[in-house]
Amino acid sequence: MNQSKTTRTRNEKALRWFSAGSSVLIVILLLVLHSAYWMNQNFLNNQNFSQKVSSVLAQDSSREAIGQEVSDQVFKDKPVLGRVAGDKLSSIVTSILGTDIANKVVTRVSSDTVLYLTSAKQKPIEISLSEIKPVIVTLSTVLNSVDKTSNVSIDASTIPDKVVLLEPGTIPSLYRYSVILSWMVPFSAIIVLGLFALIVRLRKLSIRQGIKRAGILLLSSSVIGMIVGPIFKPPAVSMLQSASLRTLTSNLYDAFWSPFFTQMTYMFILGFILIAVSFIPLTRPSFMKKSK
């Protein structure tokens, strides 16, 4: 009798451990499925990706960051001139990037960013100054004539035709991760459904208990997803030594993190609804009840 009771206790304990381990795996695989969908919609879809990058580059803080980076690189070997004319060049480039004149420049930066983050072989992200160099010189001359204290003219010969914003390898390419996730999606979906069915069957869960368990798993996965995003931001931004590029990267990170947070929010709401439904008493309609 005692031996039978001990065996039953061990089986129940093993079942609980299996259920707990399977639940943890389901939570992780749900994150994998959501990450794959998010990456496919926001990174591998070139149109969506370009729209997001263009919207980020249109932000005032992003334009200021690019203007500062251009100024820093133009005067990196001329620190004395940089201290005098650096802010002036930075403000001129910033203002030009907000006009239609720089549409080609912004479009090219956006395309370079797409290739940088989604291609197997990265190419540098460059900002071409050849189209806007004459405008920079003209604006510099106008500012000098308006502001008599600003007596530093920016010579076209001091401005390079292009400035590299990001060298290859500075930020990892997402190509490899996208390939891995695409392979994992069908297996993850099958494993999630299979493990959940096993938990329901082995634990002999009722419909209400099954709904509650599904809600808890969705809720747990969504909360973890919401926490993970902000945790990865500081290391991603800190990979860049330039303060202006850190600002630009931070803006890009926020733009692409936002849709993932939205996905997690929807999953959180669905999980909450399932848990709430599991507490609703389930009774048969009167017409289904057996007549005495």
N, C-alpha and C positions, 0 to 999 in steps of 0.2 A: 504493500500500500504506500509506504513512505517512498519506495523507489519510484513508483509510478508518479507520485506527487512531485518528486525531485525532477524527474524527466520532463514533466509538464511545465514546471517552473523554468527549467533551462530552455525549453522550446519557446516559451513566452518571452524570455529575456532575449533570445537570439532573434525572435521576430521583431521585438521592439528596436533592437540595434539595426536590423535590416531596414526597418521602416524609417528610422532616423537617418541612416546613411543614404538611402534612396531619396529621401526628401531633400537632403543637402545637394545631392547630385542634380535633382530636378531643378532646384533653384538656380544652380550654376548654368545648367543647359538652357534654361529660359533666358538668362542673360546673354548667352551665346546667340540664341535665335534673334533676340531683339537687336543685338550688336550687328548681326549680319544684315538684317533688314535696314537698320540705320545707315550702315556703311554703303549699302547698295543704293539707297535713295539719295544720300547726301554727298558721297564721294565718287562712286562709280558712274552715277548719272551726271555726265558732263554739263548738261544744261543747268541742273539744280546747283551743281558745284560752282559754276561760273557766276551764276546769279548771286550766290551767297558771298563769294569773294568780292565781286563788284560792289555789293552793298556795304561790305566791310571797308573797302578802299574809299568809299564815298564819305565815311564818317570823318568828322573834323579831327579827332585824335589820331586816326590812321594817316590822314594827309599830313598832319603836323609831324608824325613820326617819320614818314618817308622824306619829308622836306629836311628834317634834322639829319637823317642818315645820309642823304645826298650831300648836304653841307659838310658833315664830318668827313666823308670820304674824299670830297674835292680838296679840302684843306688839311688832310691828314699829314702831309709832308710839309705843310706851311703853317705851323701853329700860330705864329705871330699874325699873319694875315687872316687866319681863321678866327682869331679872337676879335678882330676888327670887322670883318665882313661875313663871318659865319652866320650870325643871326639874320642878317639881311638876305643872304642867299636862301636860307631855310624858309623864311617867310614868303619870299617870292615863289619858290617851288610849291609851297603849300597852297598859295592862292591860285597858281596856274592849274594845279591838279583838280581844283574845284570848278574849272571852266570846261567848255566844249573843246577847247584847243587840245586838251590832254586826253581826249577820249581814246585815241589810238594807244597812248602810253598805258593807260589804265587797263584797256582790253588785253594788251600784251602781257602785262604783269599778271592779270587774272589767268591767262592761258598758261603762262610759265608756272604758276602756282599749282594748277591742275596737273600738269606733267610732273612737277616736282614731287607731289604727294601720292600720285596714283600710278606712276610708271616704274617699271622694273629698273630702268637706268635713269637716274636723276640728272637733270640739267639745271644749271644755276638760274635763280630768279633774278632777272636784270630789269632795270628801269632805263629805257633809252631816253637820252637827253638831246639827241640830235635834232628832233622835231621842235623842241621847246627852247633850245639854246638861244636862238635869236630873240625870242620873247623875254627870256631872262635878262639878256643884255639891255634890251629896250626898256624894260621896267626899271632896271637899275639906274639907267640914265634919267628916266622920268623922276624917280625918287630923289635923285641928287639935285635935280632942278627945283623940286618942290621943297625939299628939306635941305637947307644950306649947311646944316651940321653934319649931314651924311655925305661926306666927300670921298667915299671909297667907291670907285667904279669896278664893276665885275667884268673882267676881260674874257671874251669868248674862248681865248686860247687856254685859259686856266680851267675850263669846264670840259670834262671828258665826254665822249659820245654816249657812254653808258656807265652805269654804276651797278655793281653786283650787290643785291640785297641779301641773298642767301646762297652760300656755296653748297655743292652736292655733299650729302652726308651730315650736314649740320642737324637736320631733323630727319628721323627715319622715314623711309617710304612706307606707305600703307599697302603697297601692292601685294607683298608677301602675306600680310595678315588677311587681306581680302580673299586671296586664293584659299588660304586655310579655312576661313570661315565659310566660304561657299561649299567646300567639301564637307564641313561639319554639319551644315544645316539639315540635310535629310536624315543623317544618323542621329542627330540631337533630337529631332522631332519624334522619330521612332522610339528612341530610348525613353523620352519623357512620357509618351503615351503608354509604353509597355510597363515602365516602373510604377506609374500611377495605377494602372489596372492591377498589377501585382499587389500593391499596398492595399487596395480596396478589397481584393479577393482574400488575401492571407489574413488581413486584420478583420475581415468580415464586417466591413463598414456598411452602414445603412446609406440610403440615398442622401439623407440630410448630413450624415457624417462625411460622406464623400464630397458633397458640395462645400462643406466647411473646410475640409482638408485642402481642396483645390484653391479656395479663397485665401487660406493662410500661405500657401506656396506662392501664389501670385503676389500677395502683399509683401512677403519677405523678399522676393526677387526684386520687386520695384524699389523697395527701401534701400537695398544694397546698391542698386543701379544709381539711385539719386545721390548716394554718399560717395561712390567711386569717382564720379566725374570731377568734382571739385578737388579731390585728393590728387588726381593726376595733373591738374593744371600747373601748380608751382614747379614740379620737375620739368614739365614740357617748356615752360617759359624760361626757366633758369639755364637751359642749354645755350641760350644766346647771351653773349657778353655785352652787346650793344643795348643800351637802355631804350632807344627808339625802336629797335627791332623787337624787344620784349613787349613793348606796348602794342605793336602791330600783331604779334603772335597771340597776345592775350585777347585782342579783339576777334581774331580768327577763331580761337578756341571757343570763346563765348558763343559765336555765331553758329558753330557746328554742334556745340554741347546742347544748345537750346532745343532742337528737335528730339534729341535723345531723352532729355528731361521730360518733354511732352509725352513721349511714348511711355516712360516710366509712370507718369501721372495717370495716363489712361489705364495702365495695368493695375495701379494702386486702387483706382476707383472700381474697376471690375472685381478685384479681390475683395474689397470692402463690401460691394453689393452681394457677392456670393456668401460671404460670412453672415451678412444681415439676413439673407434669404434662408440660410440654414437654421435660423432661430424662429422662423415663421412656422406655426403648427400646420402640419400637412394632414388634412382630413379629406375623406372621400366625399364627392358631391352626393346630395340626397338621392339622385336618380340611380347612382351606382351601388347604393347600399341594398343589401338583401332584405327583402320583405319577410316579415315573420309569418 
